[in-house]
Amino acid sequence: MKKLVVSALALTLISFASVQAQTTEKSESHATHQATTQKEGKEEKVAVKPEDLPEGIKKTIKGEEFTGWTVKKAYLVTEEGNKQYYELQVAKGKESARVKLDKDGNNVG
């Protein structure tokens, strides 16, 4: 009988510890995912709505080179030395790509 009670208590404690660990992981993941500003190395990314992109970029996206592609996500990236460019995640059907453009719509990377 003692072994049964001890086993049940041990199982309960292990289950409780497991639930706590999962809750902590989800909370940290959720907080990281919700951030609109990210720092990677020495660059900072700020989410930008595709409709809020500069006119130069909108003109490039509407051009012949991007026919059929749509902007899924966009970020304003500021590198060390205040160099800025826009990083766009674009998609066409099942294809996807990442494009780096300056504010005038010129390819920078």
MARGUDO-640945 format. One record per residue (C-alpha): residue number from 0; x, y, z. Coordinates in Angstrom, 3 decimals. Layout:
BEGIN
     n         px         py         pz
   NUM          X          Y          Z
...
This chain:
BEGIN
     n         px         py         pz
     0      0.000      0.000      0.000
     1      2.843      2.393      0.882
     2      4.468      1.759     -2.503
     3      1.210      2.615     -4.272
     4      0.820      5.908     -2.381
     5      4.478      6.859     -2.923
     6      4.223      5.985     -6.628
     7      1.051      8.057     -7.025
     8      2.674     11.018     -5.252
     9      5.803     10.750     -7.423
    10      3.693     10.584    -10.593
    11      1.719     13.649     -9.501
    12      4.885     15.642     -8.831
    13      6.407     14.655    -12.186
    14      3.196     15.639    -14.000
    15      3.100     18.986    -12.222
    16      6.723     19.743    -13.119
    17      6.076     18.805    -16.749
    18      3.046     21.116    -17.003
    19      5.027     23.992    -15.466
    20      7.856     23.516    -17.978
    21      5.434     23.492    -20.923
    22      3.636     26.601    -19.667
    23      6.942     28.477    -19.316
    24      8.048     27.503    -22.829
    25      4.728     28.606    -24.337
    26      4.810     31.923    -22.465
    27      8.352     32.702    -23.630
    28      7.552     31.664    -27.194
    29      4.367     33.743    -27.225
    30      6.142     36.840    -25.908
    31      8.887     36.496    -28.498
    32      6.383     35.947    -31.308
    33      4.309     38.999    -30.375
    34      7.204     41.449    -30.583
    35      6.986     43.724    -33.632
    36     10.548     44.923    -33.226
    37     13.322     42.372    -33.364
    38     17.048     42.747    -32.864
    39     19.287     40.330    -34.691
    40     22.965     40.879    -34.165
    41     23.552     44.547    -34.787
    42     20.449     45.177    -36.857
    43     16.932     46.106    -35.870
    44     13.812     44.967    -37.733
    45     10.519     46.814    -37.438
    46      7.392     45.325    -39.004
    47      5.790     47.525    -41.671
    48      2.377     47.005    -43.258
    49      2.738     46.404    -47.009
    50      0.363     49.294    -47.718
    51      2.635     51.633    -45.726
    52      5.757     50.949    -47.835
    53      7.395     53.926    -49.597
    54      6.134     54.781    -53.097
    55      9.440     53.741    -54.694
    56      9.030     50.205    -53.357
    57      5.354     50.031    -54.334
    58      6.301     51.068    -57.882
    59      8.993     48.352    -58.054
    60      6.590     45.689    -56.728
    61      3.990     46.645    -59.353
    62      6.642     46.488    -62.089
    63      7.357     43.770    -64.629
    64     10.014     42.101    -62.474
    65      7.476     41.246    -59.736
    66      4.486     40.279    -61.891
    67      2.391     37.768    -59.948
    68      4.287     38.226    -56.665
    69      2.575     39.559    -53.543
    70      4.128     41.005    -50.400
    71      3.358     38.795    -47.389
    72      5.501     40.560    -44.767
    73      7.665     43.652    -44.751
    74     10.284     44.981    -42.336
    75     12.299     48.173    -42.097
    76     15.820     47.031    -41.228
    77     18.296     49.419    -39.627
    78     21.874     48.180    -39.599
    79     24.846     49.441    -37.669
    80     25.687     52.948    -38.904
    81     21.962     53.712    -39.487
    82     21.928     52.118    -42.955
    83     18.288     51.296    -43.713
    84     16.543     49.055    -46.213
    85     13.274     47.171    -46.489
    86     13.187     43.381    -46.313
    87     10.146     41.926    -48.044
    88      8.863     38.378    -47.923
    89      7.085     37.822    -51.224
    90      5.139     34.866    -52.605
    91      3.913     33.651    -55.972
    92      1.839     30.491    -55.722
    93      3.928     28.012    -53.725
    94      7.162     29.925    -54.330
    95      8.463     32.421    -51.801
    96     11.446     34.732    -51.703
    97     13.084     37.431    -49.621
    98     13.919     40.750    -51.272
    99     15.927     43.673    -49.895
   100     15.110     47.078    -51.357
   101     16.057     50.630    -50.454
   102     13.338     53.294    -50.035
   103     13.526     54.084    -53.781
   104     12.873     50.447    -54.739
   105     16.435     49.569    -55.751
   106     17.724     46.063    -54.939
   107     20.316     46.179    -52.140
   108     21.002     42.567    -51.498
